Amino acid sequence: MRAFFLVIALIVNLLYISLSLFGLDTWLGIRVGTYNVLFGILLVSSFIFSLIVFLKGKRGEAGSVPMLSLVVLFLSVGTLGWYAFLNVLGLSMGGF
């Protein structure tokens, strides 16, 4: 079950990065900017969940997925940095 949630978190992180890097403002008719807060909440929760799973895996608990949680952890940190950069830059320049 942890691996399933980690894969979902990985997909959300990759989706946000791909949507923002390729300049896809609308994706399947959905404006990404309107769901900016939702993406922020999902990114923070994926970071926290992957950190918990990684720390439990370091203790040797059963059912942990240390490599997948490490990938999601680093991708979440990068995505949170990109999210914060876009929001601070967009708000300081009067966009969005």
Residue pairs with C-beta under 8 A, 6 or more apart in sequence:
1 63
2 53
2 63
2 64
2 65
2 69
3 65
3 68
5 49
6 49
6 50
6 53
6 65
6 68
6 69
6 72
7 68
9 42
9 45
9 46
9 49
9 50
9 72
9 76
10 46
10 68
10 71
10 72
10 75
12 39
12 42
12 43
12 46
13 43
13 46
13 72
13 75
13 76
13 79
14 75
16 39
16 43
16 79
16 82
16 83
17 78
17 79
17 82
18 24
19 27
19 32
20 32
20 82
20 86
24 32
25 31
25 32
25 33
26 32
32 39
33 96
36 87
36 96
39 83
40 83
40 87
43 76
43 79
43 80
43 83
44 80
46 72
46 76
47 73
47 76
47 77
47 80
50 69
50 70
50 72
50 73
50 76
51 69
51 73
53 64
53 65
53 69
54 64
54 66
54 69
54 70
54 73
56 64
57 64
57 65
57 66
57 69
58 66
87 96
89 95
90 96
